[in-house]
Structure formats: C-alpha cells, structure tokens
Amino acid sequence: MNLQTDVCIVGGGPAGALLGYLLAEKGIETIVVERTSGTEREFRGEHINAETEAILKEHHLFDKIEALGLLKMKKVEYIYGSHIVKTITPTQDDHVGIHIPQPHFLTAVSNEAARFPNYRLLLNTSVTGLVQDENGNFSGVRAKQHGQEINISSSIVVGTDGRFSTVRKLAGISATEETHGYDVLWAKIPAPADWEPSTKMVLANGHQLALFTQTGGMIQIGWNIEKGTFNTLRKQSLEVFLQPLLTSFPELETIVRQHIQSWKNFVCLNVFSSNADTWAENGLVIIGDAAHTMTPTAAIGINCAIKDAHVLAPILEQALLDGDISKSRLKEFEIGRRTEIEQQQEMQFQKEESFKDNFLEVVGR
Ligand SMILES: Cc1cc2nc3c(=O)[nH]c(=O)nc-3n(C[C@H](O)[C@H](O)[C@H](O)COP(=O)(O)OP(=O)(O)OC[C@H]3O[C@@H](n4cnc5c(N)ncnc54)[C@H](O)[C@@H]3O)c2cc1C
C-alpha cells in the first residue's frame, strides 16, 4: 500500500497523539503510525502538572479527557516510618498534579483528531525504515501492518516513538545516555475506599518509595532500587522487601498480601535519561522521549512530551506554508525547547541526589 501525506508521525503516545490532533486541526494532511493496537501500550507516566493542564485546556481537550475520567491529587506527603514529615497542599490550583490514565488521554485526543478528514491513524503498524530523496532529505517511512508493507511519502517525518526511538536510530542521530544509579520496580494495588488522592514519598532503606493514587481506585507503587539489582533482589525474601511499605501503611497490609504475592507482580523499569545530539534533520524532527528521555523523577516526562507537541505544531504549520522543511528551519523547535529540557534533566539529577534532605528533620545528615 502506498500513502501520501504532509506529516507522518511515528508513535501514537502522548507526544504523537497530541501533535497529530494539532496538525489535523490546522487542515494539514497527517498520518499517525502506532505499532500497538492503541489500548495495550506499555505502562507509562500518567501524572500531569498545571502547565500541561493549561495546554490541554487551550486546545479544548481537557474537558474531553475529564469526561472519560481523571483524578486530582490533593496533597504530596513525605513519610518516614509511620511519621509524616512534610505535607504539600495546593496553593493556586485545586490539585498538586492530575492522574490521567493514558487510555483516556489517547482516546480523547484521537477521537477529536478523527473528526478531521485530513487525519489518519494507523494502528498495529510498525515503522521499520526511513525513506530519503536523492538529496538525502527525509521524505517518508516504510512500515509493516499485519505483515503487509506500507510506504508513506511525507514532506516531514516526526519521530515520537519513545525512549528506544527507531526513527532516531534510522536517521543516524546519536544520543548521550546517562544512568541515574537506580531502576524502578512498579506494582499496582487497589486503593482502600477512604484513600485520599495523593502522592506519598517514603524514605525506605535509603531509597525513594512512591505511592501514586490513580483514577479508578488504584495505587501505583514505585520502589527505587539500586541500578541493575533486580535479578539479585528477586532471589531474596519478598517479605523483607515489602516490610517498609507495610510499616508506613499498615492499612494496606491485606490488599498488598492479596495483590503482591511474588516477584512476578513487579515490572522493572530500566531508568536512564538521554539527549539526542540533534532534534532535527532535513525533513525530520524528533520530540518527546525520542529526543530526550526523562527519568520518572518528579513525573515530568509526559509533560515534556506534551509541551513539545504544543510548541512544534505551529512551527511545522509555518514551515509547510513557507515550503521550507530544511534542518535549519526545523531546528527552531530545538532552539525553543532544548534549554528548558536540559534544565529539567538537571533538576531530575538534583532531586534524586537531594531526596533524603526532605527527611532531615527525622533522619539527620
Ligand atoms: C514505566 C515508566 C513510568 C513513568 N512514569 C512517569 C510519570 O509518572 N510521569 C511522567 O510525566 N512521566 C513518566 N514517565 C515518562 C513518560 O511516560 C514519558 O516521558 C512519556 O510517555 C513520553 O511520551 P512520548 O509520546 O514521547 O513517548 P511514549 O509514551 O513512549 O510513546 C511512544 C509511542 O511510540 C510507539 N512506537 C515505538 N516504536 C514504534 C515504531 N517503530 N513504529 C510505530 N510506533 C512505535 C510506542 O508503541 C508508543 O505508543 C515514565 C516512563 C516509564 C517508562
């Protein structure tokens, strides 16, 4: 099958879905290519901040997502043992973060985009190759859908295909990767009926243990563990590993024992951050985790990806109107975003290093 479009977006995560909608709304021919069926994506960040809330409201998407379900966090607590060391409550907003299940975000945004005849979403379709014209400019992608080859010609290719970006690799763009000394073990349990929507940060055995209340009455739990130690850890006692959680939250004991019965109930996230050497080539841009992978710290990855799409859309619109899709023109996006992203990556390092300082009052130096 051969298709033609103005912009081909590779990856229908938060960055790709929003960009697809924003371009389609402007009347630009847009194809979003997503390798999953759209509903069984791997677990990703789901907490948005007030800036992202404002972006979604500006594009009239927030109420559509809210109609599907979201949850506003009422406080952030820092806990040591059974002692609440510090509580942060909302100042200007009515929340300290909002949980949006990614299926709700992606469904609402792609439903809105689907209203435009110039928008097309190809699910179960993996991009396997990039196409370049005789001058070396990127001019489309090759993809596979249920074994069938699809060739998509496009004026611009946007890589929004996440932390292991195929587009970035195929375009020959290298990235500087940094490990942060830890990985995260994730598990999910139902929340007790009276559990207030909150983020709870515990200092447990010198590491961060975080509990995020989720829409639909669940709690997502993330244990920071020393990098690369999951295989060793899983040979040890699960009971001992769970003890700090149960000490801080004895009210969760029954639920934890029902839902975390073996190491198989955990998903291990290989934590790293990365920054690509360039975010633009002739006819190609990479954004979101594909350009700059964030760690889970401070839950900003999805927010950065959404802001990237928000910033890039008008730049692409004007570039297409001007007929200039050169690297230097598309670099406008990178020039506008790189400094802030690098500051946020630096902030993630600082927060990781200073996490224990939140507990000085009870732990000392
Ligand atoms: C386990 C985990 C927990 C996290 N927790 C948080 C958090 O609490 N808060 C937060 O803000 N951030 C968090 N992050 C980071 C956040 O999820 C990412 O920064 C964000 O999802 C980036 O969005 P994206 O659209 O750039 O990429 P992704 O969300 O990774 O989306 C990329 C999409 O591209 C598709 N794709 C990949 N390759 C291809 C291909 N070849 N062809 C077609 N499609 C392809 C994938 O299926 C996927 O749908 C977390 C990340 C992980 C991994």
The ligand as a MOL file (V3000), in Angstrom:
LIG
                    3D

  0  0  0     0  0            999 V3000
M  V30 BEGIN CTAB
M  V30 COUNTS 53 58 0 0 0
M  V30 BEGIN ATOM
M  V30 1 C 7.4760 2.9280 33.4620 0
M  V30 2 C 7.5170 4.4290 33.2420 0
M  V30 3 C 6.9680 5.2840 34.1950 0
M  V30 4 C 6.9570 6.6620 34.0030 0
M  V30 5 N 6.3780 7.4890 34.9320 0
M  V30 6 C 6.1970 8.7940 34.6260 0
M  V30 7 C 5.3740 9.6390 35.4200 0
M  V30 8 O 4.8610 9.2340 36.4700 0
M  V30 9 N 5.1450 10.9050 34.9890 0
M  V30 10 C 5.6910 11.3940 33.8280 0
M  V30 11 O 5.4400 12.5570 33.4740 0
M  V30 12 N 6.4910 10.6230 33.0790 0
M  V30 13 C 6.7280 9.3540 33.4200 0
M  V30 14 N 7.4580 8.5560 32.6070 0
M  V30 15 C 7.9540 9.1110 31.3730 0
M  V30 16 C 6.8160 9.2790 30.3710 0
M  V30 17 O 5.9930 8.1340 30.3360 0
M  V30 18 C 7.3980 9.5720 29.0120 0
M  V30 19 O 8.2610 10.6740 29.1340 0
M  V30 20 C 6.2940 9.8760 28.0040 0
M  V30 21 O 5.4380 8.7550 27.8480 0
M  V30 22 C 6.9280 10.2560 26.6710 0
M  V30 23 O 5.9210 10.3710 25.6980 0
M  V30 24 P 6.2540 10.0720 24.1860 0
M  V30 25 O 4.9580 10.2730 23.4490 0
M  V30 26 O 7.4400 10.8470 23.7870 0
M  V30 27 O 6.7070 8.5520 24.1250 0
M  V30 28 P 5.9290 7.1560 24.5690 0
M  V30 29 O 4.9140 7.4690 25.5620 0
M  V30 30 O 6.9910 6.2230 24.8630 0
M  V30 31 O 5.1900 6.7990 23.1970 0
M  V30 32 C 5.8900 6.2790 22.0940 0
M  V30 33 C 4.9160 5.5210 21.2140 0
M  V30 34 O 5.5830 5.1180 20.0240 0
M  V30 35 C 5.1780 3.7870 19.6840 0
M  V30 36 N 6.2510 3.2230 18.8690 0
M  V30 37 C 7.5160 2.9030 19.2640 0
M  V30 38 N 8.2280 2.4400 18.2120 0
M  V30 39 C 7.4070 2.4780 17.1320 0
M  V30 40 C 7.5670 2.1260 15.7640 0
M  V30 41 N 8.7270 1.6450 15.2890 0
M  V30 42 N 6.5140 2.2750 14.9220 0
M  V30 43 C 5.3380 2.7660 15.3860 0
M  V30 44 N 5.1290 3.1130 16.6890 0
M  V30 45 C 6.1540 2.9760 17.5380 0
M  V30 46 C 5.0070 3.1060 21.0330 0
M  V30 47 O 4.1510 1.9880 20.9500 0
M  V30 48 C 4.3820 4.2420 21.8600 0
M  V30 49 O 2.9720 4.2330 21.7940 0
M  V30 50 C 7.5420 7.1870 32.8270 0
M  V30 51 C 8.1220 6.3410 31.8770 0
M  V30 52 C 8.1260 4.9730 32.0750 0
M  V30 53 C 8.7680 4.0850 31.0280 0
M  V30 END ATOM
M  V30 BEGIN BOND
M  V30 1 1 1 2
M  V30 2 1 2 3
M  V30 3 2 2 52
M  V30 4 2 3 4
M  V30 5 1 4 5
M  V30 6 1 4 50
M  V30 7 2 5 6
M  V30 8 1 6 7
M  V30 9 1 6 13
M  V30 10 2 7 8
M  V30 11 1 7 9
M  V30 12 1 9 10
M  V30 13 2 10 11
M  V30 14 1 10 12
M  V30 15 2 12 13
M  V30 16 1 13 14
M  V30 17 1 14 15
M  V30 18 1 14 50
M  V30 19 1 15 16
M  V30 20 1 16 17
M  V30 21 1 16 18
M  V30 22 1 18 19
M  V30 23 1 18 20
M  V30 24 1 20 21
M  V30 25 1 20 22
M  V30 26 1 22 23
M  V30 27 1 23 24
M  V30 28 2 24 25
M  V30 29 1 24 26
M  V30 30 1 24 27
M  V30 31 1 27 28
M  V30 32 2 28 29
M  V30 33 1 28 30
M  V30 34 1 28 31
M  V30 35 1 31 32
M  V30 36 1 32 33
M  V30 37 1 33 34
M  V30 38 1 33 48
M  V30 39 1 34 35
M  V30 40 1 35 36
M  V30 41 1 35 46
M  V30 42 1 36 37
M  V30 43 1 36 45
M  V30 44 2 37 38
M  V30 45 1 38 39
M  V30 46 1 39 40
M  V30 47 2 39 45
M  V30 48 1 40 41
M  V30 49 2 40 42
M  V30 50 1 42 43
M  V30 51 2 43 44
M  V30 52 1 44 45
M  V30 53 1 46 47
M  V30 54 1 46 48
M  V30 55 1 48 49
M  V30 56 2 50 51
M  V30 57 1 51 52
M  V30 58 1 52 53
M  V30 END BOND
M  V30 END CTAB
M  END
